[in-house]
Amino acid sequence: MKQLVFFLYVLILICLGTATFIEKLYGTKIVNDIIYDSPWFIFFWFSLALSSFIYLFIRKIHKRKAVFLLHFSFGIILFGAFITHFSGHQGMIHLRQGETSSFFIDIDSHEKVTFPFTLRLKTLRVVYYPGTDTPSDYISSVYAMGDTRVSGDISMNKIFSYYGYRFYQNSFDEDCGGGWFSVNYDPWGILISYAGYILLLVAIFCVLIAPDGGFRKLLSHPLFKQIGVCVLFLWPLDVVEAQNVLSRQQAEAYGTKQIIYNGRLAPFNTLARDFVMKLTEKKDYKRFTPEQILTGWMLYFDKWQNEPMIRIKSQELRHLLGVGEYARYKDFYTDKEDYRLQTYWNKLHQNSKQSSLIKAITEVDEKVAIINMLKAGMLVKFIPEGVRPLSNLKIQIEILYNKIPFSTLLYPINLTLGSILFLFFCMQGRRFFFLQKVFYIAKWILLCSFLFHTLGLCLRTYIAGHFPLSNGYETMQFIAWCAMLVALLLCRRFSFTIIFGFLFSGLTLLVASLVQMTPQITPLMPVLLSPLLSLHVSLLMVSYSLFGFLFLNGITVLFMQWSYRKKMHLERDEQIERLTLFSRMLLYLAVFFLGIGIFVGAVWANLSWGRYWAWDPKEVWALITFMTYSIAFHIQSFKSFEKTMYFHWFLILAFSTVLMTYFGVNYFLGGMHSYANN
């Protein structure tokens, strides 16, 4: 029976991973038809659930109440999904103001489904962010007429329910005279699934506090002692000269002026900073401030179009244009004012094999387009009369935030300290008595890094008006914050976590700096204006941080094993055992945080779209990650996990699913979560 359960488990994991790539190649409808909605896929899940429960009873797991309750909650969740699949209805309905309808269009069959009532749209109102044309919410006033007449509002993250049918705001017509609404009818599946989620939370709590449970036993293990390491890293900046700019004092006066940028009110300083970073992919150009450079382009365009400040990364494109790494605006136009990139683009589309050059042209074209927008007077939009401006305090705080490169200051410091700590820790023996003091100093340096990073997040939160978790750059920042926080919380008992706090936060901050050289602060999409968003993303980021700790811990163990491979070393063996126990303990928290985060996301999706699981690539890979790491808990069924090296190799390889969930989906597979790539 064990072999059957394991075979079905791995088979489903393979099917899930394969399905995401099929969707990328052939589209959502194809993958839904041949995999997700297919009878054989549903049969696999049913077979896995049935065989798993038979195996649980064979192993008498029902006597361990907390563990059995955990597995039982998964069964309830699967049963709820089964009911939803076969009895639920989803569709769309379009209504104009004053219009009444008694049916909706089913999204699967595209047939009309009749309501036992009629629905009428009274008014639809679009609420915008102040001074912009960016919607912050769509609010529709409706009333339903059946046995009784009920009125209510539908907006993003606010549902209108009647007779078991739930209506969700989807979008609005261009003239704001009507809109599209999602319809969901699933009275039993959602209730059962929610019961499963609640049971899961209870089960996780019981597993963590059970006196005879693995987590409590690990916490009380006598091998957990304190151990300990650290240094600083700074680097200079070089500057060059330029001309045709306003004086620094004059340009700074522009910096505080308020403009409409990225769908929100912002100081001119923010646009100027992003303008320079976009073109040069550096934080400065020569020795002038961003305000001096942007105003220079505005006032002395003929001079600045000769400045080589547009970075071209592609060697092939540089060769075509006959320029170096940095090109002038004039280099992109012929003497007859023909746009050279357009000519190359047209030729390349006749030969689709040169996709790398097409990508390079697209990237540089965006930079040229920004200058063209500036030239046409479309880039800088000062706020119109009648719009309430931002307070002077908010303007000054945003300018301060723009001046402090939080990520680029912290990542070299944290990476350097983490690397030094790692080497000392791996080489240590009883002779390194000074390590305790070094770890004590390192803890306070990590605390300073954490507070500095927290300041950056707080400033960004105040500027944006929401917790910064809306895109890839911000979530990487939050992962780094979580990594440092977890290390500080654990270092009193497990002092070696300081190493991972420095290393993992440094790596994620480095990635954040490389991935997005222009970290723009934008207003949230209306659907993201939900408190469940912050909770959902926060839980996932904490779990990713913990998985990162497990990965680094595994690397540390393998390095220590390799460094002493030629001789026995009692201190080394004790240290490896301590690190292994630490990984086993942390695995509980990482997997449980991921599981709770997934199901909080399901509740949020149900409130926003009327569907708690849509087989989106991000959802699928989060599930793959959860299922993969969960295998390591089953030591009694898979004795190999008792072996230290096997266990750590598994954790190192399993981290690839985390990387795929975060980076692979965002930057390759896409899907509904693709906004995280912005």
NUBAPA-160711 format. One record per residue (C-alpha): z negated, x negated, y; chain; residue number from 1. Coordinates in pm, whole numbers, m for minus. Layout:
<recs>
Z|X|Y|A|NUM
...
</recs>
This chain:
<recs>
0|0|0|A|1
m78|m289|236|A|2
274|m428|188|A|3
426|m87|266|A|4
223|m47|586|A|5
309|m398|702|A|6
680|m349|619|A|7
701|m23|817|A|8
504|m175|1105|A|9
734|m476|1139|A|10
1043|m258|1086|A|11
942|m32|1376|A|12
877|m336|1597|A|13
1226|m467|1520|A|14
1380|m125|1585|A|15
1199|m96|1919|A|16
1307|m439|2040|A|17
1667|m388|1924|A|18
1683|m47|2092|A|19
1617|m195|2438|A|20
1916|m428|2405|A|21
2137|m148|2271|A|22
2042|57|2578|A|23
2137|m235|2802|A|24
2480|m262|2638|A|25
2571|101|2566|A|26
2349|322|2781|A|27
2047|548|2749|A|28
2224|841|2582|A|29
2357|627|2297|A|30
2021|467|2219|A|31
1846|805|2232|A|32
2098|956|1989|A|33
2104|675|1734|A|34
1740|558|1751|A|35
1471|729|1958|A|36
1566|1091|1882|A|37
1710|1025|1537|A|38
1549|1179|1225|A|39
1520|841|1049|A|40
1322|688|1339|A|41
1082|983|1346|A|42
1052|953|966|A|43
955|584|1003|A|44
674|673|1244|A|45
554|955|1019|A|46
562|726|715|A|47
370|454|900|A|48
101|701|1012|A|49
63|856|665|A|50
57|525|474|A|51
m184|374|728|A|52
m438|653|683|A|53
m410|631|303|A|54
m471|256|329|A|55
m769|313|562|A|56
m932|539|305|A|57
m856|296|23|A|58
m1034|23|223|A|59
m1313|272|309|A|60
m1265|210|680|A|61
m1400|562|748|A|62
m1747|416|691|A|63
m1696|198|1001|A|64
m1695|489|1243|A|65
m1581|309|1558|A|66
m1283|142|1390|A|67
m1183|462|1210|A|68
m1210|660|1536|A|69
m977|407|1704|A|70
m709|449|1437|A|71
m760|825|1430|A|72
m691|842|1807|A|73
m353|674|1748|A|74
m277|940|1490|A|75
m362|1217|1738|A|76
m138|1057|2003|A|77
151|1035|1755|A|78
95|1396|1651|A|79
107|1505|2017|A|80
434|1318|2063|A|81
569|1488|1749|A|82
480|1834|1888|A|83
635|1748|2226|A|84
957|1631|2063|A|85
1011|1948|1860|A|86
863|2220|2081|A|87
883|2090|2438|A|88
1160|2167|2686|A|89
1268|1958|2982|A|90
1527|2041|3239|A|91
1639|2055|3600|A|92
1672|2335|3851|A|93
1837|2330|4194|A|94
1718|2569|4464|A|95
1821|2625|4823|A|96
1580|2768|5079|A|97
1552|3143|5029|A|98
1721|3121|4688|A|99
1572|3266|4368|A|100
1642|3155|4010|A|101
1534|3273|3666|A|102
1664|2982|3455|A|103
1689|2602|3434|A|104
1933|2362|3264|A|105
1796|2183|2957|A|106
1856|1807|2994|A|107
1931|1759|2622|A|108
2150|2058|2536|A|109
2274|2124|2893|A|110
2226|2493|2821|A|111
2061|2754|3036|A|112
1700|2834|2946|A|113
1559|3157|3091|A|114
1214|3178|3255|A|115
988|3478|3188|A|116
966|3499|3569|A|117
1167|3411|3880|A|118
1113|3116|4112|A|119
1193|3120|4485|A|120
1205|2831|4731|A|121
1063|2928|5069|A|122
1083|2599|5259|A|123
1142|2230|5195|A|124
1000|1969|5430|A|125
1058|1593|5425|A|126
776|1377|5565|A|127
883|1035|5697|A|128
695|714|5762|A|129
627|699|6141|A|130
928|590|6343|A|131
1156|549|6039|A|132
1398|748|5826|A|133
1218|643|5506|A|134
1068|945|5322|A|135
698|931|5239|A|136
695|1270|5063|A|137
899|1583|4990|A|138
702|1908|5011|A|139
847|2234|4882|A|140
678|2570|4926|A|141
763|2805|4639|A|142
642|3126|4481|A|143
686|3260|4130|A|144
710|3629|4045|A|145
616|3753|3698|A|146
331|3987|3618|A|147
171|3846|3931|A|148
304|3663|4234|A|149
175|3307|4281|A|150
267|3070|4563|A|151
211|2698|4595|A|152
349|2361|4704|A|153
542|2105|4502|A|154
542|1745|4619|A|155
554|1401|4467|A|156
259|1370|4226|A|157
164|1735|4287|A|158
267|1992|4026|A|159
320|2366|4048|A|160
237|2544|3719|A|161
311|2900|3610|A|162
323|3058|3261|A|163
298|2711|3102|A|164
601|2584|3296|A|165
539|2288|3526|A|166
761|2204|3823|A|167
799|1857|3978|A|168
965|1756|4303|A|169
1263|1537|4220|A|170
1482|1498|4530|A|171
1618|1687|4827|A|172
1964|1776|4962|A|173
2107|1573|5249|A|174
2068|1864|5490|A|175
1708|1922|5373|A|176
1801|2282|5296|A|177
1719|2257|4928|A|178
1628|2026|4646|A|179
1619|1942|4278|A|180
1312|2009|4064|A|181
1220|1886|3717|A|182
1096|2151|3475|A|183
867|2087|3180|A|184
744|2330|2916|A|185
511|2164|2667|A|186
181|2355|2649|A|187
58|2204|2321|A|188
204|1853|2299|A|189
53|1737|2627|A|190
m291|1879|2543|A|191
m294|1705|2205|A|192
m170|1377|2353|A|193
m432|1387|2630|A|194
m699|1456|2367|A|195
m574|1144|2188|A|196
m599|939|2509|A|197
m959|1052|2566|A|198
m1045|979|2205|A|199
m888|633|2243|A|200
m1112|553|2542|A|201
m1421|666|2350|A|202
m1316|464|2045|A|203
m1257|146|2250|A|204
m1602|180|2405|A|205
m1757|231|2060|A|206
m1576|m73|1913|A|207
m1705|m295|2194|A|208
m2070|m183|2168|A|209
m2099|m133|1790|A|210
m2387|m357|1668|A|211
m2200|m448|1348|A|212
m1862|m478|1523|A|213
m1662|m798|1554|A|214
m1688|m812|1934|A|215
m2071|m802|1940|A|216
m2088|m1064|1663|A|217
m1860|m1296|1858|A|218
m2065|m1258|2176|A|219
m2384|m1361|1998|A|220
m2233|m1661|1817|A|221
m2450|m1975|1862|A|222
m2153|m2205|1924|A|223
m2089|m2066|2273|A|224
m2229|m2333|2501|A|225
m2140|m2456|2842|A|226
m1887|m2729|2893|A|227
m1701|m2852|3171|A|228
m1390|m3066|3530|A|229
m1157|m3119|3893|A|230
m959|m3280|4246|A|231
m742|m3175|4548|A|232
m376|m3187|4641|A|233
m206|m3166|4980|A|234
147|m3247|5091|A|235
316|m3307|5431|A|236
602|m3117|5594|A|237
891|m3290|5770|A|238
1077|m3154|6074|A|239
1411|m3208|6249|A|240
1557|m3112|6587|A|241
1779|m2832|6721|A|242
1886|m2680|7054|A|243
1985|m2357|7233|A|244
1656|m2176|7185|A|245
1399|m2010|7404|A|246
1083|m2197|7483|A|247
804|m2152|7228|A|248
605|m1942|7478|A|249
899|m1710|7551|A|250
982|m1669|7182|A|251
620|m1591|7093|A|252
631|m1305|7343|A|253
909|m1156|7130|A|254
701|m1206|6817|A|255
458|m926|6901|A|256
725|m671|6992|A|257
741|m382|6748|A|258
1057|m302|6553|A|259
1168|m82|6263|A|260
1211|m307|5963|A|261
1232|m222|5592|A|262
1151|140|5661|A|263
828|72|5852|A|264
696|m45|6188|A|265
649|m421|6198|A|266
627|m704|6449|A|267
943|m897|6540|A|268
771|m1200|6387|A|269
806|m1055|6035|A|270
1181|m1001|6067|A|271
1223|m1349|6215|A|272
1030|m1509|5929|A|273
1232|m1323|5663|A|274
1558|m1404|5845|A|275
1490|m1778|5829|A|276
1369|m1768|5468|A|277
1668|m1562|5356|A|278
1925|m1798|5506|A|279
1761|m2135|5439|A|280
1534|m2050|5143|A|281
1271|m2252|5325|A|282
989|m2149|5554|A|283
1122|m2337|5855|A|284
1440|m2478|6005|A|285
1408|m2795|6206|A|286
1102|m2786|6430|A|287
1130|m2435|6572|A|288
941|m2116|6505|A|289
1113|m1822|6333|A|290
1107|m1631|6664|A|291
1288|m1918|6838|A|292
1554|m1929|6565|A|293
1622|m1554|6554|A|294
1628|m1518|6932|A|295
1853|m1824|6939|A|296
2101|m1643|6714|A|297
2073|m1333|6932|A|298
2123|m1510|7266|A|299
2333|m1814|7175|A|300
2539|m1690|6881|A|301
2839|m1913|6955|A|302
2617|m2220|6930|A|303
2412|m2116|6627|A|304
2716|m2022|6418|A|305
2779|m2396|6398|A|306
2431|m2467|6256|A|307
2437|m2562|5883|A|308
2149|m2340|5773|A|309
2298|m2110|5505|A|310
2193|m2254|5171|A|311
2446|m2249|4883|A|312
2295|m2333|4545|A|313
2619|m2322|4345|A|314
2802|m2656|4322|A|315
3125|m2473|4233|A|316
3109|m2253|4542|A|317
3030|m2553|4763|A|318
3342|m2723|4627|A|319
3556|m2415|4697|A|320
3431|m2390|5054|A|321
3437|m2765|5111|A|322
3074|m2776|5233|A|323
2745|m2934|5134|A|324
2421|m2766|5029|A|325
2393|m2596|5370|A|326
2692|m2428|5533|A|327
2767|m2296|5881|A|328
2848|m1933|5952|A|329
3194|m2047|6069|A|330
3261|m2206|5727|A|331
3301|m1862|5576|A|332
3593|m1762|5800|A|333
3946|m1897|5840|A|334
4110|m1967|6175|A|335
4258|m1616|6151|A|336
3908|m1469|6103|A|337
3972|m1384|5736|A|338
3656|m1373|5525|A|339
3694|m1648|5266|A|340
3439|m1508|5019|A|341
3637|m1183|4997|A|342
3947|m1378|4898|A|343
3762|m1566|4624|A|344
3596|m1244|4508|A|345
3932|m1066|4467|A|346
4074|m1354|4265|A|347
3770|m1383|4040|A|348
3775|m1016|3946|A|349
4107|m1080|3775|A|350
3922|m1321|3544|A|351
3582|m1181|3452|A|352
3476|m1497|3265|A|353
3370|m1671|3585|A|354
3062|m1450|3623|A|355
2836|m1733|3742|A|356
3060|m1792|4044|A|357
3072|m1418|4115|A|358
2692|m1415|4117|A|359
2683|m1712|4355|A|360
2932|m1543|4590|A|361
2726|m1223|4586|A|362
2410|m1417|4673|A|363
2569|m1601|4966|A|364
2751|m1287|5083|A|365
2412|m1120|5139|A|366
2318|m1403|5375|A|367
2642|m1378|5570|A|368
2601|m998|5585|A|369
2260|m1037|5754|A|370
2417|m1250|6026|A|371
2697|m995|6066|A|372
2436|m720|6105|A|373
2268|m928|6374|A|374
2601|m986|6545|A|375
2675|m612|6542|A|376
2331|m528|6684|A|377
2222|m349|6365|A|378
1952|m588|6242|A|379
1694|m566|6520|A|380
1588|m205|6588|A|381
1316|m164|6848|A|382
1104|152|6810|A|383
1232|457|6998|A|384
1033|646|7255|A|385
792|905|7125|A|386
694|703|6818|A|387
331|598|6813|A|388
321|215|6802|A|389
96|8|6580|A|390
m235|m111|6718|A|391
m248|m460|6866|A|392
m499|m556|6594|A|393
m254|m466|6317|A|394
25|m662|6486|A|395
m195|m970|6523|A|396
m311|m947|6161|A|397
46|m928|6034|A|398
147|m1227|6244|A|399
m155|m1416|6108|A|400
m55|m1322|5753|A|401
301|m1442|5816|A|402
174|m1780|5937|A|403
m44|m1855|5634|A|404
157|m1938|5318|A|405
m113|m1824|5076|A|406
84|m1877|4753|A|407
245|m2209|4844|A|408
m90|m2347|4956|A|409
m277|m2244|4644|A|410
m40|m2307|4354|A|411
m18|m2691|4384|A|412
m397|m2714|4427|A|413
m473|m2489|4131|A|414
m210|m2646|3905|A|415
m327|m2999|3985|A|416
m692|m2920|3928|A|417
m616|m2723|3612|A|418
m407|m3007|3467|A|419
m678|m3265|3532|A|420
m944|m3038|3385|A|421
m727|m2975|3081|A|422
m680|m3347|3008|A|423
m1050|m3427|3050|A|424
m1151|m3134|2834|A|425
m916|m3227|2549|A|426
m1033|m3591|2550|A|427
m1403|m3525|2591|A|428
m1675|m3624|2346|A|429
m2049|m3656|2377|A|430
m2006|m3964|2596|A|431
m1873|m3753|2889|A|432
m2210|m3644|3024|A|433
m2072|m3614|3376|A|434
m1846|m3322|3274|A|435
m2122|m3069|3328|A|436
m2149|m3168|3694|A|437
m1772|m3180|3736|A|438
m1739|m2828|3596|A|439
m2008|m2713|3834|A|440
m1808|m2850|4129|A|441
m1485|m2705|3985|A|442
m1644|m2361|3966|A|443
m1714|m2364|4341|A|444
m1362|m2485|4420|A|445
m1220|m2204|4205|A|446
m1442|m1958|4392|A|447
m1300|m2087|4723|A|448
m944|m2045|4588|A|449
m1030|m1695|4474|A|450
m1176|m1597|4813|A|451
m876|m1744|4997|A|452
m636|m1553|4771|A|453
m845|m1237|4810|A|454
m813|m1272|5187|A|455
m435|m1281|5151|A|456
m434|m968|4934|A|457
m666|m786|5175|A|458
m444|m871|5472|A|459
m134|m755|5284|A|460
m312|m432|5184|A|461
m412|m363|5545|A|462
m59|m432|5671|A|463
119|m224|5405|A|464
m133|61|5403|A|465
m152|56|5023|A|466
m272|m180|4753|A|467
3|m443|4702|A|468
128|m363|4350|A|469
472|m219|4424|A|470
707|m506|4331|A|471
742|m823|4126|A|472
609|m1057|4394|A|473
297|m848|4451|A|474
218|m800|4084|A|475
242|m1177|4025|A|476
m3|m1222|4312|A|477
m238|m975|4149|A|478
m211|m1144|3808|A|479
m320|m1471|3974|A|480
m612|m1290|4137|A|481
m713|m1139|3802|A|482
m692|m1478|3630|A|483
m929|m1638|3880|A|484
m1165|m1339|3871|A|485
m1183|m1339|3491|A|486
m1247|m1715|3487|A|487
m1529|m1682|3740|A|488
m1687|m1394|3547|A|489
m1676|m1585|3218|A|490
m1745|m1941|3332|A|491
m2123|m1909|3331|A|492
m2117|m1868|2955|A|493
m1776|m2019|2874|A|494
m1731|m2291|3132|A|495
m1395|m2404|2988|A|496
m1241|m2082|3127|A|497
m1236|m2258|3465|A|498
m944|m2462|3329|A|499
m745|m2150|3244|A|500
m836|m1990|3576|A|501
m682|m2281|3764|A|502
m381|m2324|3535|A|503
m279|m1962|3488|A|504
m330|m1863|3852|A|505
m140|m2174|3961|A|506
152|m2095|3731|A|507
176|m1731|3837|A|508
156|m1822|4206|A|509
428|m2082|4150|A|510
648|m1818|3985|A|511
575|m1575|4270|A|512
685|m1839|4522|A|513
1003|m1922|4330|A|514
1098|m1566|4236|A|515
1077|m1426|4586|A|516
1122|m1654|4883|A|517
1131|m1345|5106|A|518
827|m1136|5009|A|519
896|m833|5225|A|520
631|m566|5278|A|521
790|m223|5243|A|522
657|133|5232|A|523
608|277|4886|A|524
855|514|4726|A|525
704|865|4737|A|526
658|872|4360|A|527
441|558|4382|A|528
196|714|4627|A|529
m58|791|4356|A|530
m404|643|4290|A|531
m305|621|3924|A|532
m44|358|4019|A|533
m309|107|4125|A|534
m521|177|3818|A|535
m222|158|3582|A|536
m84|m169|3722|A|537
m430|m326|3766|A|538
m518|m270|3401|A|539
m186|m418|3288|A|540
m219|m720|3516|A|541
m571|m789|3387|A|542
m441|m771|3029|A|543
m150|m1006|3109|A|544
m399|m1251|3262|A|545
m612|m1240|2948|A|546
m306|m1290|2728|A|547
m225|m1590|2945|A|548
m573|m1725|2880|A|549
m518|m1681|2504|A|550
m187|m1866|2530|A|551
m340|m2159|2721|A|552
m638|m2164|2488|A|553
m401|m2193|2192|A|554
m214|m2480|2360|A|555
m548|m2653|2421|A|556
m650|m2624|2056|A|557
m315|m2758|1933|A|558
m335|m3048|2180|A|559
m688|m3136|2067|A|560
m583|m3115|1702|A|561
m288|m3344|1768|A|562
m485|m3597|1975|A|563
m734|m3656|1690|A|564
m499|m3609|1397|A|565
m563|m3954|1250|A|566
m940|m3928|1214|A|567
m1225|m3685|1169|A|568
m1407|m3594|1486|A|569
m1713|m3370|1464|A|570
m1726|m3297|1838|A|571
m1356|m3207|1831|A|572
m1401|m2970|1537|A|573
m1695|m2799|1705|A|574
m1497|m2763|2028|A|575
m1199|m2614|1844|A|576
m1422|m2365|1667|A|577
m1578|m2267|1997|A|578
m1235|m2212|2154|A|579
m1123|m2011|1852|A|580
m1424|m1782|1878|A|581
m1353|m1743|2248|A|582
m992|m1639|2175|A|583
m1104|m1387|1914|A|584
m1347|m1234|2164|A|585
m1092|m1230|2449|A|586
m831|m1069|2224|A|587
m1039|m750|2212|A|588
m1046|m721|2590|A|589
m678|m813|2639|A|590
m547|m559|2387|A|591
m784|m284|2499|A|592
m696|m330|2868|A|593
m326|m316|2775|A|594
m375|m3|2566|A|595
m569|179|2837|A|596
m315|67|3099|A|597
m25|202|2891|A|598
m186|543|2851|A|599
m297|567|3215|A|600
69|499|3296|A|601
166|782|3060|A|602
m62|1022|3248|A|603
83|907|3581|A|604
439|953|3449|A|605
351|1302|3328|A|606
217|1395|3672|A|607
518|1245|3851|A|608
814|1322|3623|A|609
683|1571|3368|A|610
730|1328|3081|A|611
454|1098|2960|A|612
682|883|2746|A|613
1051|823|2819|A|614
1131|519|2598|A|615
1198|317|2912|A|616
1247|m56|2827|A|617
924|m150|3009|A|618
730|113|2814|A|619
886|0|2488|A|620
808|m368|2538|A|621
453|m292|2649|A|622
415|m101|2321|A|623
568|m393|2129|A|624
318|m629|2294|A|625
29|m397|2209|A|626
138|m361|1847|A|627
210|m734|1804|A|628
m128|m858|1927|A|629
m307|m582|1734|A|630
m198|m746|1407|A|631
m442|m1033|1471|A|632
m741|m797|1438|A|633
m667|m723|1073|A|634
m823|m1036|926|A|635
m942|m859|611|A|636
m587|m749|534|A|637
m420|m1074|641|A|638
m643|m1364|539|A|639
m412|m1613|714|A|640
m572|m1517|1048|A|641
m894|m1678|928|A|642
m716|m2014|954|A|643
m765|m2162|1300|A|644
m421|m2314|1349|A|645
m240|m2008|1212|A|646
m435|m1784|1449|A|647
m358|m1994|1756|A|648
9|m2037|1665|A|649
30|m1658|1640|A|650
m123|m1615|1987|A|651
114|m1872|2137|A|652
422|m1707|1985|A|653
298|m1355|2063|A|654
289|m1446|2432|A|655
670|m1427|2428|A|656
633|m1046|2412|A|657
429|m1057|2734|A|658
697|m1266|2902|A|659
963|m1025|2780|A|660
763|m723|2902|A|661
718|m865|3250|A|662
1019|m1088|3318|A|663
1277|m988|3057|A|664
1266|m619|3140|A|665
1248|m669|3517|A|666
1532|m916|3545|A|667
1757|m836|3248|A|668
1705|m499|3079|A|669
1628|m287|3390|A|670
1523|77|3357|A|671
1301|313|3554|A|672
1060|26|3626|A|673
1333|m184|3787|A|674
1171|m133|4132|A|675
930|m405|4020|A|676
1220|m646|4057|A|677
1241|m591|4433|A|678
</recs>
